[in-house]
Amino acid sequence: MRTDAFALRHIGPRETDLPHMLKTIGVESIEQLVYETLPDDIRLKAPLNLDPAMTEYEFANHIQELGKKNKVFKSYIGLGYHPTIVPAPIQRNIFENPGWYTAYTPYQAEIAQGRLEAILNFQTTVIELSGMEIANASLLDEGTAAAEAMALLFDVRTRDQKKNNTNKFFVSEEILPQTLSILQTRSTPVGIELVVGNHETFDFSNEFFGAIVQYPGKYGQVNDYTAFVAKAKENEIKVAFAADILSLATLTSPGEMGAAVVVGTTQRFGVPMGYGGPHAAFFATKEEYKRSMPGRIIGVSIDVNGNRALRMALGTREQHIKREKATSNICTAQVLLAVMAGMYAVYHGPKGLQYIAGKVHASAVTTAEALNKLGVYQTNTAYFDTILVKADAQKVKAVAEKNEVNFFYVDADTISISFNETTSIADINQIISIFAEALGKETFTVSELTEASQLPASLERTSSFLTHDVFNNHHSESQLMRYIKKLERKDLSLNHSMISLGSCTMKLNAASEMLPLSMPNWNSIHPFAPVEQAEGYITMLKKLEEQLNVITGFAGTTLQPNSGAQGEYAGLMAIRAYHLSRGDSHRNVCLIPSSAHGTNPASAAMAGMKIIVTKTTPEGNIDVEDLREKAIEHKDDLSCLMVTYPSTHGVFESSIIEITKLIHDNGGLVYMDGANMNAQVGLTNPATIGADVCHLNLHKTFAIPHGGGGPGVGPICVNEKLVPFLPTNPILKVGGEQAITAISSAPYGSALVCLISYGYITMMGAEGLKSATEHAILNANYMKARFEGHYPILYTGECGRAAHEMILDCRSFKENGIEVGDIAKRLMDYGFHAPTVSFPVAGTLMIEPTESEDLAELDRFCDALISIRKEIEAATADDKNNVLKNAPHTLAMLTTDNWAFPYTREKAAYPLEYIADNKFWPSVRRVDDAYGDRNLVCSCAPIEAYMEN
């Protein structure tokens, strides 16, 4: 075995396993299997034109050398991004811990209680600092969160406002520039008119439904918005705040001023800047708007024994249910980063956060007073962490950069300086000396921080926050380390067993890909730092774009979308811009197969498109004749088709070339959803099948970990006709010559985690990537062969093969009184996370093993499901007291004196012999979802506050 070949470490099955696996499937070779799986007319004729694969050691040296080309200056740029101190126990025990970063979205609550509690802590932090009633489990970044706030306020307009088509939204000129750009992107397609201006001169006319203000403003000014909000309310205008979360430890909360929504980023709560992301945004609002909230909410419920149990609440709000009626397409949250930010609040507690905020404010005041002595005057009438000074920007910049310091230069004679928790007395003296040198004056030093405040007395926070025990009991490292471990033990992640979620591609997230994320040269760069200071990043990101171009067969890529759903939206907006550029504004019809993922119609609705759903055949394929009929019917207005390939049903449809040509012949473009790209890489590509644009889930096919529900990255790759429309950024110009406005806040989205995909592709090389795809197909078809005779399998290709995933039909088990959810819960007793439940077909399991799982693990999982099949046979519709209906079984159940079940403890906990060697115990019994919906609690309230009498 080549010990230095990364592909052999990433791919699970060994060479010696292949004869057995191929024989089980019934083929002679992997090549024969691939031939029987993919239509021949879409196969690539040549290998991918990528650089030779690096070894892990070579990549480690390469990425370290490339990182040296990044210059880590002291950053006082602000604009929503700040240097922060990542507490070492959080970095070591969460950020760098596969027990946290390889977990999946907590759809199976019983084996996700640790992560759910950590997110609940995050929600509680946001609720109490913002002064609101309910918060979600994080969004992507501040700019997109602000856009979601606008969409929510538009959705909850009064009956009269909807009747009168009230569509104006006021945006304070104090808003962050990247946020304004995203608001522009998101408002136009849905008919919202933005009006940017000064909140002090706003006319409050009845043409407005909502407004957004920045608190503090983009250059630091702190305004009291109490009167503004009161006047707005009188005119039925709801106000959103984009707030700095650290400032809320010392400032009056937006909720106390009457805010309807509060958004922002939690980046400065111990999450590295990482050249723009990933970071967890926050979104808080009033409880009356809970069913219009975007994203996910974690709620408190009980299990069947009445014990406290957490779960994802209000699932019916998600786009998978609302589809084309959705106001949001949010699918990914930023869970790993929300966990870090929430744990930062746990570690520091309310007094710690007040201390940090006070020190930041004192640093700003001390510096302002010192610069005043130099004749450099500060112009904000009130501020928290950012001062705005008048000086010759060109002279100051030259001296500052010579001293490796970045300020933000507003114009030729105005400079913004934002302070942060890393700022020291020495840093303040360096700033003083920079200005002194630029002015040609004698410098001086300060020795201590001032105690003076520049916050208005009326805005100094008096209300308490974070009083719950969890924020007051874990301030020593030992306490925090044990608390994190306690939560980790409640969660099943990839470091315990395979997670075979169909469409989600839970492959290996290799340590060698992850290590660079902890390097200061990579994680400490501000996204708006001068590009010459980010040479390493620009080189890496451009190379990744080139690699993705080669893999997809396309001409251009943008890495800006920071989730798969954002990628969908970006692709559709590029298509929209293309049609507009040609004078075809009427082309707004989007054809979507009925089997599509729920984000597809939601994204199309957000892009202002008219959605026409096309039929699916009984075999699970696109009904080509129905598609043809609808494409021709709408040929004058056809914008695009959204298609997933291989299909959501796990099949390479042989008619794909015919389908894409049909759309082109009728004036439309083809958007390909890249959710199933894991079955394409190196064998075919979106360009070959005739697509014009595709999004890629870097958190699926390209090895970024799911992080318990995020981060994700969803770049789009496009052909030459769409390259001009790739999105830009208002501060750092990126994208095409006719670029659409921003899709996310940072120019390159979640740039830090792009290192993972860059490492994956660089170490795999063309041969390794193709081999990974082949083994993904091999593993899926091996499992399919083992399940045959035990479970009906829906939808296979013309030769009876699956792509990289398959669907097991569990609907007939209702005759035995067993639902598909019972199988999902019983799998926990076997030590496994359930596959994807009831998607894309209700009552089914969609299984995707990925290429990373070895034969032994595949067999363990197959043995578990086959054993469960025997348990189903033994069940009857009349018997509700069986091993499946009572699953999962907890340790508390098995160790109680009273065992009132008609089967043994051994059958409950150890149904197969291998389980005892590495038993994973669910921490709660089956969660009562109905109770949780009736008693919605989304923060750390004590159990007594919501238990039924």
N, C-alpha and C positions, 0 to 999 in steps of 0.2 A: 504493500500500500504506500502511495506517495504521501508522506506525512505533511508535506508542505502545500498540497493542493486543496485550496479552500472548498472547492466544489464537493470534494469527498467528505468534508466535515458538515457541509450544509445539507447534502442529500442523504436521506436515511437508509434506504436499502443498500446492502452490500452486493458486490458482484456475485458472490456465492449464493445469494438469495434469489437471483433472477430465474434460474431454471425452474424452481418450485413455483414462483409467482406466475411466470409465463404459462406453465403447464396448467395451473389452476384456472387461468383465464381462457386457455385454449388457443394460444398462438405460439409461433416458433420464435419470435423475436420482438423486441420493442418496435423496430421499424414496421413490422407487420401490423402491430397494434395501432400505431400512429396512422398507417395507411387506411386501416379500417375505421378510424375515428374521424379524421379530417377529410373533407372533399379535396380531391387531388388538384382541382383548378385554383385553389387558393394557397397551395404550398409554396414556400419560398424556394427559389431556384439556387440561391447562393447563401453561404453562411453570413451572419451579421458582421458588418465591417467595424469591429471594435478592437481596441488595443489588446495585446496578449494579457492573460490574467496575471495579476500580482499574487504572490503568496501573502499570507497574513502578516508575516514579518516585514515584507517589502512594503505593504500598504501602511503599516504602523510608522515606518520611517518616512514614507512619502507624505502622509498626512501631517506628520510633525513638521517636516520641512516646509510644506505648503502653508501650514499655520503660521510659520515665522514671517511670512509675507504680509500677514495682518499686523497692523500697528495698534496696540492697545493704549490709546491716549486716555487721560482723565476726561470723562465726559460730563459736561454740564449742558448738553443740548436740550434735554427735556422732551417736550412734545409727546408726552405719554410713555416715554421709555427712560428708565433710570438705572444706573448701577445699583445693585442690591447685594446684601450679604446672604448667601445661601447657607443657612446653619448646617454645619458639618454632619450632624446626625440625620438631617433630612436628605442631604446629598447622598450619604453612604447608604442609608436604610430605605430610601424611597426612590430617588432619582436613578441610582445605580443598581437597583435591586430588581431582578427579574420577577420576583414574587409580586411586585407592584406593576412593572412596566409591561409584562406579557399577559396580564389579565384582559378579559374581554368585557364589553359593555354588560352591566349587571342585569341582563334579562332573566337569568336564573338566580333569583334573589337569595335562595337558601344557601348558596355557595359563594355569595358575594357580600356577606354582612359586614366584613371589615371595610371594604372599599365604600360601601353604602354609608357606613358611619362616618368615614372620612369626608365624604361629599356632603353629608348632613352638617358636619362641622363648618364646611365651606359656606353652605347656604345660610347657616346661622350667623356666621361672620358678616356676610353681605347684608342680611336683613337688619342686623342690629347697628352696623355702622351707617347704613343708608337711611335707617329710620322707616323702612317699608314693612309690608306685611308678609310678602312671599317672594322667594327668589328661586331661580332655576339652578341646575347643576352645572352651570358655566356655558359660555358661548365662545366664539373663536377669537375675537379681538375687539377692541373698543369701537372701531369704526363700524364693523358689521353689527355689533350690539346696538349701536345708535340707529342703524338702519332698521333693525328689528323693532326698536322702540317706535320709530315712525310708522312702521307697518301696523303695529298693535294699535296705536292711537287712531290710525285711519280705520281700522277694523271696528273699533268701539265707539265710532262717532254716534251722536244722537240720531234718533229717527229722522228729525228734521234736517240735520246735516246731510244724511244719506239721501234724503228725498231731494234736497237742493243741490246735490253733488258738490258739497263744500270740499274743496281739494287743496287749499293752500296750507303750507307748513312753514312756519317761521324758524329760521336758523340764525342763531346769534353769530355775529362776526367774530366772536371770541372762540368759536369752535375750532378744534384741531384741523389743520388743512387736509390731512388724509381722511378724516371723518367726513368732511364736507364733500370730498371727491366721491366717497362711497354713497353718501346720501344722493348725490347727483345721479350715480349709476342706477340706484335702486328705485328712485322716484319716478323717473321719466316713463318707463314701460307700463306702470300701473296708474298713470294719470295724476300723480301728485305734483303740484307746482311748488317749488322751493322759493322762498323769499328770504334773502340774506340781509341782515341789517343790525342796527344797534337796538338792544332791548329797551333802552331808555326812551327811544322815540317810536317804539312799536305802536301801531294804531288800534290793535285789538278789534279789528272789524269782523263781521260775521262771515267773511270769506275764508277764515282760518279755522281749522279743526285742532291744530296742535302747534307746539313750539319746542325747541330744544335749546338749552343754555349750557355753557361750560363752567364748571365749578371746581377749582379756580379756572380762570381763562387761560388761553393757550400761552400767553406770555406772563402769567402769574397773577393778574389782577383778581382779587377776591371781591365779589359783589354780593350784596344782600338782595336776594330775589324774592323776599317775602311779599312785598307790595306788587311786584310783577305777576307772581303766581295768583295772588288774590284777585287782581284785575282780570287776569285771564279766565279764572274760574267764573267770574261774573258774566263773562261772554261765552261760556261753555267751550273754552279753549283749554285743552289739557297740556301740561308742561312736563317734558322729560328733562332730566339733568344728566349730563355726562360728567361724572365726578371722579376726582382723584381719591382713591380709597384710603391712603395714608393720612391725607388731610382731614378725613372724617373722624379721626381720633381726637382732633382738637377743634374742628369747626362744627357749627350747628348742622345737623343732618338735613339732606334735601327733603326727607319725609316730614320733618318738623316745619318746613317751609311750604308744604302742600304739594310736593311733587307727585305726579301720576306714575312715572317710571324713573328709575335711576340705573344708569349703565356706567361701565368703565372697565378698566383692566386691573387685574391683581398682580401684574408682573413684579411690581416693587415689593411684593410680599414673598421674597426669597426665591424668585425665578429668574435665571440669567437672561440678559437681553438677547443674546443669540442672534444678532443681526436682524432682529424683527420677530422672532417667535421660535417655538410655540409658547403662548401665554394664555392663561384662562381669563376670559372676559367675564364680567358679572352683569346680571340683569335682574332687577328687583322691581316689584310693582305692588299694586293693591290686590287684595284677594278677589275683589269683584271682577278682575280681569284675568283670572287664572286660566280660564278656558280659551283665552286668546294668546296665552304666553307661548313663545317659541321654545323649542328644545325640550329638555327633560326636567322633571322635578322629582326629587327623592322625598318620599313620604314615610311617616311612621305608621305601622299597622301592628297586627298581632299574628302569631301563628295559631295552628289548630288547638294548641294547649293554652292559648291566651297569653303567651309570653310576647314581649316586645320583639317586633321583627320589622326590618326596613325593606322598602321596595321602591321600584320606579312607579310613580303615581301618574294619574291622568294621562295614560297612554293614548286615549282616544283623540287627544289634540294633535298627535303626530301626523305628519304628512302622509304616512302610509294609509291612514284612514281617510283623511280629507282629500288627498290626491289633488285633483285640479282645482278644488275649492280652498286649498291651503294658502295661507298668507306667508308661510315660511317653509323652507325646504331643509331646515336644520336637521341633520342626522347625527353627525359627530359632535360631541362636546370636547372639552379639553380636560378630561378627567385627571390624568396624571399631574398636570400642572395645577388643577384645582385642589387636588390632594395636597400638593406641596404648599400652596398658598394657605389652605385651611390649617395645615400643620404648623405653619409659621405663626399663625394666630394662636394656636394651642400652646406653642413653645413660649411665646413672648407674653401672652395674656393681655388683658386690657391695660394694665399699668406699664407693661413693656412697650406696647404700641404707642401709648401716650409719651413715654420717654423718647422713643425713636422719633416720633413726629415732632416733639419739642426740640430735640437736638437738631433736626433738619431745619426747622424754622429759625432757631437761634443762629445756625450757620449762615442762613440767608441774611438775617438782620445784622449780624456782626460784619459780614462782608459789605453790605450796603453802607453801613456807618463808616467803615474804613475807606471805601471808595469815595464817599462824600468828602472826606478830608483831602482827597487828591483832586477834588473838583469834578469828579465823575458822579453825576446826579442820577438818582433812582427815581423813576416816574410813576410807579404803581402807588396808588393811594393806600392800598392794603394788599398784603400778599402772604402766602404760606411758605412756599419753597423756591419761588422763582422771582428774580428781580429783573427789571428792565432798565437798562442804563444808557445814557447818552455819551458816546465817544466815537472816535474815528475807527470804524469797523476794520478798514483795511490795515491800519497800523497795528491795532490790537491783534488781529488775526495772524499777522506775520510773527509777532512775538509769542503769541499763545501756541501756535503750531511748532515753533522752534522749541518750546518747553513741553511739547506733547500734551497739549490741553485743547479741548474743543468746546467753544461756546456756540450759541446759535446767533447768526448775524441776520437780523430782521431787515435792515436796510443799511445804507452807507454810514449812518450815524446812530444806529440803535442796536443794542446787543442784549440778548436774553441769556440769563445764567440761572440754571436750575440745579439746586442742591439735593443731596441724597444721603442715605444713611452711612455711606462709606466716607463722606467728607470729614476731614480732620482739621485741626488747627493748622497743621503744616500745609494742607491744601489751600486753606483760606489765605495764608501768607504768600503762597505761590501766586494766587490770583491777584493779590495786591501788588506783588512785584511785577507781574506781567503788565498791568495797567500803568504802573509807575514808569516802567521802561518805555512803553508805547508813548507816554506823555512827556518823556524826558525829565521826569521828576525823581526825587529821592524816595526810595521805598521805606517802609517801616513795618514792624511786625505787631501782631496782636498775640496775647498770651492766654486769653480765655474767651469763652463765648458770652455774649451779652445776655442779660435776663429780660431785656425789653421785648415787647411784643408789637408786631405790626398787624395784628388781627383786630378788627373792630370788636369792641366789647359786646355788641349785640349778636356777634356770630361765634363767640367762644362757647364751645360745647359744654352744656351742663348736665345733659342726660347721660345715664350710665349705659354700658354695653358690655357684652361678653361676661355676664355674671354667672353663667352655668359652670358647674364643677369642672367640665373638661377643659375649660380655658384658664383654670386656676390651680390645677393639680399636677402639671407636667412641665415644670420650669427647670428642673435639673436634667442633665443629659441622660442619666440612668432612667429617670421616670419616662422621658420621651421615648427612649430606645425601646423600653419594655411595652409602652403603649402602642408604638408602631408595630412591634412584633406580635402583640396580642391581636391587632386587627389583621395583620398579614396571614396569621394562622387560620382565619375564618374564610379565606378566599382560595378558590382553585384557579391556578394559573398554569402557563405552559411549563413551568419548572416542576409541576407535579405529574401531569399527564397530557396527552394530546387533546386539543380542542378542535373538533371536526366540523366547525360551523360552515355550512354551505354558503357560498358567495362572500365569505369574510376572510378566507385565506389566512389562517392562523399558522403561518410558517415560522421557522426559526428566526429569531432576532439575535444574530451572532454577537458575542461579546466584542469581537474585534471591530465590528461596525459601530458599536455603542461607545467604546472608550473615548473617541475624540470629543464627544459632547461635554466631557468634564474638563477639557483643556481650556485654560483662560484665553489663549489666542483665538479660540473659536467662539466661546460663549460670552465674551465680554465686549463685543463690538456693538455699538449703537447703529440702528438701521439707517440713520441719516448722517452718519459720519462721512467725511469726504471720501470719495471712491478710491483715491490713492492710498488710503489707510486700510482698505479692505481688499487688497490685491489677491490674497489667498482665497477669500470668499468668492470674488468675481471669477477667478480662474476655475474654482471647483464648480460653481453654479453653471457657468457657461459650458464646462465639460459635461456636466450632468445633462444639460439641455441637449447637447450634441448626441450623447449616448441614447437619450430617449427618442430623439429624431431618428436615429438609426434603427432602433427597436420597433418604432411605429411605422417607419417608412415615410414620415412627414418632413416638412421643411422648417417648421418653427415650433418653439415651446415657450410657454410662460409657466414659471413655478409659483406665481402669486397666489392662486386659490389655495386656501389652507384647510380644505376638506374636500371629500368627493362630491358632496352636494354643491359646494362652491364652484368646483370644476364644471359640473353640469351647467350651472347658471352662466359661468364665464363662456363656455362653448356656445350656448344659445345666444348670448349677447354679442358674440363675435359674428355669428350667423346673421343676427338682426342688423348689425352695423354694415355687413356686406350688402345685404339687400337695400338698405337705406342709401348706401353709396351709389347704387345703380338706379336710384329713383324708384325702387320697388317697395315703397313703404306699405303697400297693401298686402305684401307677402307675409302673412302672420299665422298661417295654419300649420300646426305641428301635429303630425301623425304619430301616435304612440300605441304599440301593441298592448292588448289587455293584460299580458303577462308581465309588463314592465314593473320595475322597482318603483315604490311609491314616491321617491324623490323626483322621478322623471316628470310626471305631470305637475308636481308642485313647482319644480324649477321652470317649466314652460309657462305656468300661470304667472310666476314672478317676472318672467321676461315679456309679459304682455301678449302672449300668444293664445290663439284659439285652439283648443285641444280637441282632436278627433281621434277616438279610440278605434283601433282596428282589431279584427277577430283573431283568435288563435284556433288552430285545428285541434281535433281530438288527440292528435299525437304530440301536441304541445308546441308546434311550430307556428310561425307567422302564417296566417291565411293569405297567400299571395294574391289570390283572386279578389278577396275583399280589399286588400291593400291597393291593388291595381284600380279597382272601381273608385275608391276614395281619392287616390292620387289624381286620377283623371278628372273626377268631379270637381276637385279643388285646385286644378292645375294653375289657374290664374292667380290664386292666392297662396299657393303652397310655399311654405318657408323651409320645412325640414321634416325629416323622420328621425325619431330617437329609437335606436336599436341596441340591444345588448348582444354581444357575440363572444364566445358561444352563448346560446340563449340562457335566460334565467332558469330554464329547465335542464341545463347541463348538456345541451346538444349542439353540435356544429351543424347548423342548417345548411343543406346543400344548395338551397335557392338564394343564398346571400348575394351573389353577384347579380342575379336577376333583380333582386329587391333594390339594391343600390342604384342600378341602371334605371329602373322604373322611376325612382325619385328624381334623378338627374334629368331624365327625359321630360319630366313635367315641371322643371324649373326650380326644384328644391335642392337642398343640401342634406347630407347625411351626418348626423351626430351619433357616434358610437360610444355607448357606455362601457368604460374599461374595467368594470367590476370583475370580469372574468378573464382578464389579460393573462392570468397565470397559466391558461391553457393555450396561449398564442405565442409567447415570446420564443423567437428562434424558429418557429414552424410556419407561422403566417403573420400578418400584421394588418392594422386597420386600413392602411393605404391600399393594400392588395385587395381587400374585400370591397373597396370602393367608397370608404368613408371619407369625409372632408375634415372632420375634427373628432378627436376622442379625448376623454379625460382619463387619467390614470390614478388609481388609488395607490400611492406610494406606501401606505400603511397596509396594503395587502400584497400585491405582486412584488413590490420592491423593498420589503423587509423592515419598514418602519414599524415598531411595535404598536399594538392597539392601546396600550396604556390604560386599560380599564374603561375604555370608551373614548379615547383620544389621547394624544394628538393624531390628526390625520393630515395628509397633504394630497391635493387633487389637481395637479398641473394639467393643462390642456396642451395637446400637440395638434398642429394644424397643417393643412396643405398650403401651397404658395398663395392661393387667392385669399386666404384668411390671415396670413402673417401680418398684413398692415394694421389689423384691428386688435392685436393682442394688447392687454390693458397696461396702463401707465401708472405713475404715482406723482402727486403734485410737488414733491420735494426732490426726489431722485428720478430723473427721466428714464423710464424703461419702456418696453413694448414696441408697438409698430408705429409707422409713420402717420396712420390715421387712428391712433390708439383710442379705445374706449376708456372712460374714466375708471377709477380704481375698483377692484373686486375685493381686496382686503387692505388692511392698514399699511402693511410693510411692503416695500417694492418687490421683495422676493418671498413674501409670505413667511412661512415657518422655516426660515433658512437653516437654522441650526440642525434640524433633523434631516435635512436633505443630505447631510454628511453620511447618514446611514445608507441611503439608496445609492449614493455615489460609491461608497465602500462596497456594497453588495455587487453592483455591476462591475466595478473595477476588479474585484477579486474573483468573480465568477468567470468573466470573459465570455466570448461568443459561444464557445463549446460548452462551458458550464451552464450558461443560461438555457441553452437548448436542451441540455441533459436534464435540467431542473423541470422544464415543461414536460419532457417525456416521462419523467418519473412521477410527476403529478398525475398524469393520465394513467400510468401503470398502477399506482397505488389505488386510484379510484376504481379502476376496473378489476383489480384484485379483490377489493372489498365487495364490489358488486357481485363477483362470482361467488364469494363466500356467503353472501346474503340470499342468493337465489335459492328458492325452495323454502325459505323461511319468511321472507317479506316480499310482497309484490313491488316491483320497481317500475315507476312511471317514466315514460319518455326516454327512449334510447335512439341512437343514430340508425342509419339505414342498415348497418352491419351489426346492430345490437350492442354497440359500444356506448359508454358514457364518455363525456369529456373529462373534466377534472373533478366533477361532482355528480351526485346522483340523488334521486328522490325516492324514499321508501314510503309506500302508501300504507297508512295505518288506520284508514277509515273503517275497514271491515271489522276491526277489533271492538267496535261499539257493541257488537253482538255479545261479546264477553263482558260488557260493562266497562271497557277500558278505553280511555281517551288518549290522544297523542301526548297530552301534558303529563299523564301518569307515567308514560315511558320516560319522558324527560326527567321527572323527579326520581324515578327508580335508578336511572343511570348514575345519579349521585352516590347511591349506595355501592356502586361498582367502582367508584373513584373517577368518574368521567363527567365532563360538562356535556350537556345535551347538544346535538346538532341543531341546526336552524329549525325551529318549530313552526309549522303552518305557513311557511313562505317558500315558494310562491303559491302553493296550493294548500288550502286548509286541510288539517288532519294528516299532514305528512311530516317527514323528517328529511331535510336536505343535508347531505353529508359530503364534506370536502376534506380529505385527509391531508392534503398538500404533499409536496415532495420530501419534506423534512422528517417525516415519521418513518421509523425503521420497521422491518417485518414483524418483530416481536410486539411492538406497540400496536400495529395494525391488527394483529391476531388477538391481542388482549381486548381491543375494542369490539372486534367482530364476535369474540366469545361472549362478551357481555351482552350484546344485543340479541344473540342467538339464545342465550340463557333466559333473557327477558321474554323472548318469544315463547319459550316453554311455560313461563309463568303466566303469560297471557292465556295460553291454552287451558291452564288449570283454573282460570278465573271464570266466574259466571256473572251474568247481568244482575242477579239478585243479591250477590255477595259483595257488600261494600267494605268488608273488613278483611281485605287481603293485602298481600305484600306490596302490590303496586299502588293501591289506593292510599295506603298509609305511608308510602315513601315521600320524602327521605326519612331514614331512621337516624336519630341522633344518639350520641353517647349517653345523654341523660335518660333516654328511653330504655336503653339496654342495661343500664346499671340500677334502675329502680327495682324495688322489691316486688312491685306488682307488674306482672306481664300478662295482659289480658288479650293477647292476640292468638289466633288459631294456627300459628306457625312458630318455629323456634327462633330464638335470638340469633343463632348462627345463620339461619336462612335470611334473616333481616339484614345482618351486617356483613356477613362473609359468604355470599352465595357462590363465589368461585374461590378456589384455593389461593390464587396469587394475591388476592386482596389483602389478606392478613399481613403480608410483607410490607405494605406501604399504604395503610388505611388512611383515607381522608374522611374526616367527620364533618358533615354539615352542622352548622352551629344552631340552626333553628329548624323546626318542623315546617310543613307546608304553610306558606304565607297566605293570609286571608286578604285577598285583593279587594273584595267588596267592602270589608270593614274599613280598609284604608281609604277608599273613595268616599265613604260616608263620613269619615272623621279625618279630614285632610289636615295633617300636621307636617310641616316641612322645616322645622328647626328643632333645636335641642330642648324641647319642653320635657319636664319630668313625666313619667308614665301616668302618674295620678291625674294629670291635667286633661287626659283624653280617654281614659278607660271608661267604658260604659258602666253605669250603676247596675 
